[in-house]
Amino acid sequence: MPRENQIRSDERIIEPYTIFDKRQKWLIVVIASTAATFSGFASNIYFPALFTIAHDLNVSLELINLTVTSYLILQGITPSFWGPLSDVKGRRLTYCFTFLVFLGACVGLAESKNYATLIVLRSLQSAGSASTIAVGAAVIGDITTREDRGGFMGVFQAGSLAPVAVGPVIGGALTTLGWRAIFWFLTIYSGVFLVLLIILLPETLRSVVSNGGARPSSLIARFPLTLYQRTTTVTFYPQAAHAAKTNRIDLTGPFCILFSKQAAPIIVFLGVYYAVWQMTITAMSTLFQSHYDLTEAQTGLIYIANGTGSIIGTMITGKILDVDYRRVEVKHKSQAGQDSQNDAAFPIEKARLRLVPIFAALQCASVLIFGWTIQYSQRVHIAVPIVTTFFTGWALVSTQSVIMTYLIDVFPDKKAAASASMNLARCLLAAGATSIVIPLIDSVGVGWTFTIAVAVLLVALAGVVIQWRFGSKWRLEAHVKGMSLEQDGPMREQTNR
């Protein structure tokens, strides 16, 4: 057969969604999950040292808590830039920029001598690390379909949340060497990882490399993708893989998603629940040290329960998401006879959001018990509030994993922007929550502070109800509107001619 005819024949073959085989997928997921640890490490490794830093820099604990608030504010805002950049210019290039910013900030923090330098560089550090979760979630979305995305997203979330468990332990141990040792550790960790990321992570952005089988012209996108193409066990045809045209960088994308009908209710719901979780873990070091007379090293250990619950919960939830999706998909196919991957009428809310009320109830109960057991610490063993943080972590992070997967399903062409929109809401709300938690505790007590927080959680459940009831309808309306705009474009061009 002539070569030309062979190519034409190949182009008629249905290409796989991704050329990456199972072992390659797992390597990419491990890299993305490890990259995501930096946001959590930079945040959680810092908590046991709050008292020490306040004493060393001769400032109040309230001012040191503002460095936590500033970190969260930048953590919410900066992915709104990095996310759209990665959706257009690529995941690898964005990762490189963000880690260089993070690395420089860590060096500066390790050498900081005053409070002003600390708060500015903590903000810069956050700007460098915050995108790792948004970009990592987009990478997972690039290489997975709806059918297997939940499980991989669960593993990604578990990796990104490992610092919640081990970060404070490492921070507590390093604080014995001086709090600046924390930032030298992060400097070394980020420098080594950046080198490994450049060597091992392929470009996955589908508008640049299609399903991974395209041959991009950019050197940074081509390497190490060509090595993955040569070693994959998946059959693909490079001639048939064509990347879509690169769009302009839309910095308004995350904000448009955040305020869109089909996403706003569930994003606000998650933001409130994340804010209360962040209130809990921010106040933990102060509360346990003051109520149970713990040292910095002992304080680091109390965070293990929260982190362990987060990791175990999200891994189990990811598997359940895949099972739920397949169950709903089988039912939908039998009724509609369509492929769910590109079917706008597929009831994705039923496939993804079924467990959210259960996780919400678990978080409400654990936060309430946490507050009142700390309030009566003289009569309650320290193990009780620690155990409640295990369930708080389990509930919140499972909820976050579900909703992040849901948003990537709903906005498949703007994965990083969708993740950034969620990040924007949760971090800004958390920044406000962490800034008021200590003054509120001083005013009304620990028990009533977290009782008020639970009341807010119950009100926020309205977002889940709204999303479940109207989400499918709003998605279909947006889909029809988008198709109408696509059809109008070519018609207007022909008229102009």
C-alpha positions in Angstrom: 0.0 0.0 0.0 1.4 3.5 -0.9 2.5 5.6 2.1 0.0 8.3 1.4 -2.9 5.8 1.5 -1.6 4.3 4.8 -1.7 7.7 6.4 -5.2 8.4 5.2 -6.2 5.0 6.6 -4.6 5.7 9.9 -6.4 9.1 10.2 -9.8 7.2 10.0 -8.9 5.2 13.1 -10.3 6.4 16.4 -7.5 7.7 18.4 -7.2 6.9 22.2 -8.1 9.7 24.5 -4.5 9.7 25.7 -1.4 7.9 24.6 0.0 7.6 28.1 -0.3 4.0 29.3 -1.0 3.1 33.0 2.6 3.2 34.3 3.1 6.6 32.5 -0.1 8.0 34.0 0.9 7.0 37.4 4.3 8.6 37.0 2.6 11.9 35.9 0.1 11.7 38.8 3.0 11.2 41.3 4.9 14.2 39.8 1.8 16.4 39.9 0.9 15.2 43.4 4.4 15.9 44.7 4.3 19.4 43.1 1.1 20.1 44.9 2.7 19.3 48.2 4.5 22.6 48.1 1.4 24.7 48.8 0.6 22.6 51.8 4.1 22.4 53.1 4.7 26.1 53.0 1.5 26.7 54.9 1.4 23.8 57.4 5.1 23.5 58.2 4.9 27.1 59.6 2.2 26.6 62.2 4.3 25.1 65.1 6.7 28.1 64.8 4.2 30.9 65.2 5.0 31.6 68.9 8.7 31.3 68.2 8.7 33.7 65.3 6.6 36.2 67.2 9.0 36.1 70.1 12.1 36.3 67.9 10.9 39.3 65.8 9.4 40.9 68.9 5.8 41.2 67.5 2.4 40.1 68.7 0.9 36.7 67.8 -1.9 38.5 66.0 0.6 40.1 63.6 2.2 36.7 62.9 -1.3 35.3 62.2 -1.6 38.0 59.6 1.2 36.3 57.7 -1.1 33.3 57.5 -3.9 35.5 56.3 -1.7 37.2 53.6 -0.5 33.7 52.5 -4.1 32.6 52.0 -5.1 35.8 50.1 -2.3 35.3 47.6 -3.0 31.6 47.5 -6.5 32.5 46.3 -5.6 35.3 43.9 -2.5 34.2 42.0 -3.9 30.9 40.5 -6.3 33.2 38.6 -3.2 34.2 36.6 -1.2 31.0 36.6 -4.3 28.8 35.7 -5.2 30.6 32.4 -1.5 30.8 31.5 -1.2 27.0 31.9 -4.4 26.5 29.9 -2.8 28.3 26.9 1.0 28.2 27.2 1.4 24.8 28.8 1.7 23.0 32.1 5.5 22.7 32.1 6.2 26.3 31.4 3.8 27.4 34.2 5.3 25.0 36.6 8.8 26.3 35.9 7.9 29.9 36.5 6.0 29.2 39.7 8.8 27.1 41.2 11.4 29.8 40.5 9.2 32.3 42.3 8.8 29.9 45.2 12.5 29.1 45.4 13.5 32.8 45.5 11.0 33.6 48.2 12.2 30.7 50.4 15.8 31.9 50.2 14.6 35.4 51.2 12.5 34.1 54.1 15.5 32.1 55.4 17.5 35.3 55.6 14.6 37.6 56.8 15.4 39.8 59.8 12.2 41.7 60.4 8.4 41.4 60.3 7.9 43.5 57.1 10.2 41.2 55.1 8.5 38.2 56.5 5.0 39.2 55.5 6.0 40.4 52.0 8.0 37.2 51.2 5.4 34.9 52.7 3.0 36.5 50.2 5.5 36.0 47.4 6.1 32.4 48.5 2.3 31.8 48.3 2.2 33.3 44.8 4.8 30.7 43.7 3.3 27.7 45.4 -0.5 28.3 45.0 -0.7 27.3 41.4 0.6 23.8 42.0 -2.8 22.5 42.9 -4.7 24.3 40.1 -2.1 23.2 37.4 -1.8 19.7 38.9 -5.6 19.2 38.8 -5.5 20.3 35.2 -2.8 17.8 34.4 -4.9 15.0 35.8 -7.8 16.2 33.8 -5.7 16.2 30.6 -4.8 12.5 30.9 -8.0 11.0 32.3 -11.6 10.6 31.2 -14.6 11.0 33.4 -14.7 7.2 34.0 -11.3 7.0 35.8 -10.8 10.7 36.8 -12.2 10.3 40.3 -9.7 7.7 41.4 -6.7 9.6 40.0 -8.0 12.8 41.5 -8.3 11.1 44.8 -4.6 10.1 44.7 -3.6 13.6 43.6 -5.6 15.1 46.5 -4.0 12.6 48.9 -0.5 13.6 47.7 -1.2 17.3 47.9 -2.5 16.8 51.5 0.4 14.8 52.8 1.9 18.0 54.2 -1.2 18.5 56.4 0.0 15.4 58.3 3.8 15.6 58.1 4.3 19.3 57.6 3.7 20.4 61.1 5.8 17.5 62.5 8.7 18.5 60.3 8.1 22.2 61.2 8.1 21.4 64.9 11.3 19.5 64.7 13.1 22.1 62.5 12.0 24.9 64.9 14.3 23.4 67.5 17.1 24.4 65.1 15.6 27.9 64.7 12.6 28.9 62.6 14.7 29.9 59.6 15.6 26.2 59.2 12.1 25.7 58.0 12.7 27.9 54.9 16.1 26.4 54.2 14.4 23.0 54.1 11.8 24.3 51.6 14.6 25.8 49.5 16.4 22.5 49.1 13.2 20.6 48.6 11.9 22.9 45.9 15.3 23.2 44.1 15.7 19.4 43.8 12.1 18.9 42.7 12.3 21.5 40.0 15.2 19.7 38.4 13.2 16.4 38.5 10.1 18.0 37.2 11.9 19.4 34.2 13.4 16.0 33.4 10.4 13.8 34.0 7.1 15.7 33.5 5.8 15.7 29.8 3.6 18.5 28.5 -0.1 17.4 28.7 -2.0 20.4 27.6 -4.4 19.1 24.9 -4.3 22.3 22.9 -0.6 21.8 22.5 0.0 18.1 22.4 -3.5 16.7 21.6 -3.8 13.3 23.3 0.0 13.3 23.8 0.6 12.0 20.3 1.3 15.3 18.6 4.8 16.7 17.9 4.9 20.3 19.2 7.4 22.7 17.8 8.4 24.1 21.2 11.4 22.5 22.7 10.1 22.8 26.3 6.9 21.0 25.2 8.7 18.4 23.1 11.0 17.1 25.9 10.5 14.6 27.6 7.2 14.0 25.6 9.1 12.3 22.8 10.5 9.7 25.3 6.9 9.0 26.5 5.8 8.5 22.9 8.6 6.1 22.2 8.0 4.0 25.3 4.2 3.9 25.6 2.3 0.6 25.2 -0.7 2.4 23.7 -1.1 2.3 19.9 -1.4 5.7 18.4 -0.8 7.4 15.1 1.2 10.7 15.2 -0.2 11.7 11.8 -3.7 11.6 13.2 -3.0 13.6 16.4 -3.6 17.3 15.8 -3.5 19.9 18.6 -6.3 22.4 18.7 -5.5 26.1 18.0 -4.0 27.8 21.0 -6.3 30.4 22.5 -5.4 33.8 24.0 -4.7 33.9 27.7 -8.1 34.8 29.4 -7.3 36.2 32.8 -11.0 36.7 33.4 -11.7 32.9 33.0 -11.6 31.9 36.7 -13.8 34.9 37.6 -16.3 34.0 34.9 -16.5 30.5 36.2 -16.7 31.6 39.8 -19.7 33.8 39.0 -21.4 31.5 36.5 -24.7 29.9 37.5 -23.4 26.4 36.8 -20.6 26.7 39.3 -21.1 29.5 41.8 -23.4 27.6 44.3 -21.1 24.7 44.8 -17.9 26.8 44.8 -19.3 29.1 47.5 -20.4 26.0 49.5 -16.9 24.6 49.4 -15.3 27.9 50.2 -17.2 28.2 53.4 -16.4 24.6 54.5 -12.7 25.1 53.6 -12.7 28.4 55.6 -14.0 26.7 58.7 -11.4 23.9 58.3 -8.6 26.5 57.9 -9.9 28.2 61.1 -9.6 24.9 62.9 -6.0 24.1 61.9 -4.8 27.7 62.3 -6.1 27.9 65.8 -4.9 24.4 66.8 -1.3 25.4 67.6 -2.4 28.2 69.9 -5.3 26.3 71.5 -3.4 23.1 72.3 -0.3 25.0 73.6 -2.4 27.2 75.8 -4.9 24.6 77.0 -2.6 21.5 77.2 0.8 23.1 77.7 2.4 21.5 74.6 5.9 22.4 73.3 6.5 23.3 69.6 7.6 19.7 68.8 4.5 18.2 70.5 2.3 20.7 68.8 3.5 19.5 65.4 2.4 16.0 66.3 -1.2 16.9 66.9 -1.6 17.7 63.2 -1.0 14.1 62.2 -4.6 13.1 62.8 -6.0 15.8 60.6 -3.5 15.0 57.8 -4.1 11.3 58.0 -7.8 11.7 57.9 -7.4 13.9 54.8 -5.2 11.4 53.0 -7.3 8.3 53.8 -10.6 10.1 53.1 -9.7 11.4 49.7 -8.2 8.1 48.4 -11.4 6.2 49.4 -13.6 8.9 48.0 -11.8 8.9 44.7 -12.6 5.2 44.3 -16.2 5.8 45.2 -16.5 8.6 42.7 -15.4 6.2 39.9 -18.0 3.5 41.1 -20.7 6.1 41.3 -19.9 7.5 37.8 -20.0 4.0 36.2 -23.3 3.3 37.9 -24.9 6.5 36.6 -23.3 6.0 33.2 -24.7 2.6 32.7 -28.2 3.8 33.5 -27.8 6.9 31.3 -26.6 4.8 28.3 -29.5 2.4 28.6 -31.9 5.4 28.5 -30.2 7.8 26.1 -27.7 5.5 24.3 -25.0 8.1 24.2 -21.3 8.3 25.2 -21.2 10.2 28.5 -17.8 11.8 27.8 -19.2 14.4 25.4 -22.9 14.2 26.3 -24.0 17.5 27.7 -27.2 15.9 29.0 -25.4 13.4 31.2 -26.5 13.9 34.8 -23.0 14.7 36.2 -24.5 16.1 39.4 -25.9 12.7 40.3 -22.7 11.0 39.4 -20.5 13.3 41.5 -22.3 15.1 44.3 -24.3 12.3 46.0 -21.8 12.0 48.9 -21.4 15.7 49.6 -24.2 16.0 52.3 -22.7 13.1 54.2 -19.3 14.7 54.3 -20.9 18.0 55.3 -22.7 16.4 58.2 -19.5 14.7 59.3 -17.6 18.0 59.3 -20.3 19.9 61.2 -20.3 17.2 64.0 -16.5 17.1 64.3 -16.0 20.8 64.4 -18.7 21.2 67.0 -17.2 18.5 69.2 -13.7 20.0 68.7 -14.7 23.4 70.0 -16.5 22.2 73.1 -13.9 19.6 74.1 -11.2 22.3 73.9 -13.5 24.6 75.9 -13.6 22.1 78.7 -10.0 20.8 78.3 -9.6 20.4 82.1 -12.1 17.6 82.0 -11.5 16.1 78.5 -8.4 14.1 77.5 -6.3 15.6 74.7 -7.0 12.6 72.5 -10.7 13.6 72.1 -10.2 16.9 70.2 -7.3 15.4 68.3 -9.5 12.5 67.0 -12.2 15.1 65.9 -9.6 16.7 63.6 -9.2 13.3 61.9 -12.8 13.4 60.9 -12.7 17.1 60.0 -9.9 16.5 57.6 -11.6 13.4 56.1 -14.8 15.3 55.5 -13.4 18.5 54.1 -10.8 17.1 51.8 -13.2 14.4 50.5 -15.7 17.2 49.7 -12.9 19.2 48.0 -11.9 16.2 45.9 -15.5 15.6 44.8 -16.1 19.2 43.8 -12.7 19.7 42.0 -13.5 16.6 39.9 -17.0 17.9 39.2 -15.7 21.3 38.0 -13.2 19.7 35.7 -16.0 17.6 34.2 -18.1 20.7 33.7 -15.4 22.9 32.3 -13.2 20.4 30.3 -11.6 23.1 28.1 -10.7 25.3 31.1 -9.4 22.8 33.7 -6.8 25.0 35.4 -9.1 28.0 35.3 -11.9 26.0 36.9 -9.6 24.8 39.6 -8.3 28.4 40.1 -11.9 29.7 40.5 -12.4 27.2 43.3 -9.1 28.1 44.8 -10.0 31.8 44.7 -13.2 31.4 46.7 -11.9 29.0 49.3 -8.6 30.9 50.0 -10.2 34.3 50.2 -12.9 33.1 52.6 -10.3 31.2 54.6 -8.2 34.4 54.8 -11.1 36.2 56.4 -11.9 33.3 58.7 -8.3 32.9 60.0 -8.0 36.7 60.7 -11.0 36.6 63.0 -10.7 33.2 64.7 -8.4 34.2 67.6 -10.2 37.5 68.3 -13.5 35.6 68.2 -12.2 33.0 70.6 -11.0 35.7 73.0 -14.4 37.3 72.8 -16.9 34.5 73.1 -14.8 31.4 73.9 -13.7 28.3 72.0 -17.0 26.4 72.2 -19.2 29.3 71.0 -16.7 30.3 68.2 -17.0 26.9 66.6 -20.7 26.7 67.3 -21.1 29.9 65.2 -18.9 28.3 62.5 -21.1 25.2 62.4 -24.2 27.4 62.0 -22.6 29.0 59.0 -21.8 25.6 57.6 -25.4 24.6 57.8 -26.5 27.7 55.9 -23.9 27.0 53.2 -25.6 23.6 52.5 -28.1 25.6 50.4 -25.4 25.7 47.7 -25.4 21.9 47.4 -29.2 21.9 47.2 -29.2 24.6 44.4 -26.5 22.8 42.4 -28.3 19.4 42.6 -31.7 21.0 41.6 -30.6 23.4 38.9 -27.1 22.5 37.9 -28.0 20.2 35.0 -30.5 22.7 33.5 -27.9 25.5 33.7 -25.2 23.4 32.1 -27.5 22.6 29.2 -28.4 26.2 28.7 -24.7 27.2 28.6 -23.9 24.3 26.2 -26.7 25.4 23.8 -25.5 29.0 24.0 -21.9 28.0 23.3 -22.9 26.0 20.2 -25.0 28.9 19.0 -22.0 31.2 19.2 -19.8 28.7 17.4 -22.3 28.5 14.5 -22.8 32.3 14.3 -19.0 32.9 14.0 -18.6 31.2 10.6 -21.9 32.6 9.3 -20.7 36.1 10.1 -17.4 35.5 8.3 -19.1 34.3 5.2 -21.4 37.4 5.3 -18.5 39.7 5.6 -16.9 38.1 2.6 
